[in-house]
Amino acid sequence: MGMPLCEAKSALFRGLAHPVRIRVLELLDEGPKTVRQLLDAVAIERARLSQQLTVLRGTGLVATRRAGNTVEYSLSTPEVAELLHAARQVLTHVTLGQGQLLAELRLEQAS
């Protein structure tokens, strides 16, 4: 029998749990990229990028396509982009809520 759904979801979110991985996925949301293009945009060492790409491949979030000596990375499915957009929306709502709470706390403190 396979992994329980909650464990599979946890593994997926662990795959997202690094700023470089998030940035790579955002870049791939714009379209397929080579390692060179990703290195230029992320500005980290090649070995570190390779580690992060390995994690993303392992979680199934990115796909690869080889063209000669070049490997091109892309999002494995459009739902990965939707997940990134949903995360932005959640952060927007959470941040907005925190801002409102902070304003209320400051108002309370002033009285």
Rosetta blueprint (number, residue, H / E / L):
1 M L
2 G L
3 M L
4 P L
5 L H
6 C H
7 E H
8 A H
9 K H
10 S H
11 A H
12 L H
13 F H
14 R H
15 G H
16 L H
17 A L
18 H L
19 P H
20 V H
21 R H
22 I H
23 R H
24 V H
25 L H
26 E H
27 L H
28 L H
29 D H
30 E L
31 G L
32 P L
33 K E
34 T E
35 V H
36 R H
37 Q H
38 L H
39 L H
40 D H
41 A H
42 V H
43 A L
44 I L
45 E L
46 R H
47 A H
48 R H
49 L H
50 S H
51 Q H
52 Q H
53 L H
54 T H
55 V H
56 L H
57 R H
58 G H
59 T L
60 G L
61 L L
62 V E
63 A E
64 T E
65 R E
66 R E
67 A E
68 G L
69 N L
70 T E
71 V E
72 E E
73 Y E
74 S E
75 L E
76 S L
77 T L
78 P H
79 E H
80 V H
81 A H
82 E H
83 L H
84 L H
85 H H
86 A H
87 A H
88 R H
89 Q H
90 V H
91 L H
92 T H
93 H H
94 V H
95 T H
96 L H
97 G H
98 Q H
99 G H
100 Q H
101 L H
102 L H
103 A H
104 E H
105 L H
106 R H
107 L H
108 E H
109 Q H
110 A H
111 S L
